[in-house]
Amino acid sequence: MPSTRFRFDSSRLRSAFAPRKPRHPLLRLGFGLAGLALLCLLVFFSVFVGAAMIVAGLAWKLLGQRGKPIAVRDASVMDGEYRVVRKPALPI
């Protein structure tokens, strides 16, 4: 009974999805500059989206406090949490 092994030849699959650089130098330069321009565009928009999120968060916080009275605190009152620590028993 002949036994056949299944061999998965990944070289054909790998070459189907592998990006290939063009051979012409000007075309290589053009693709490189297009990739760099795309990267700069994505960074540019991400900085503005991040800044807009920070500004929107600050505006939300400031507008949420509108109309609420500011609580005046007495300067002689100290606020805090305290814990009583017992004296350890000393051996005689």
Secondary structure, DSSP 8 states (H G I E B T S, - for coil): ---------HHHHHHHH-----SSHHHHHHHHHHHHHHHHHHHHHHHHHHHHHHHHHHHHHHHHTTT-------TT----------------
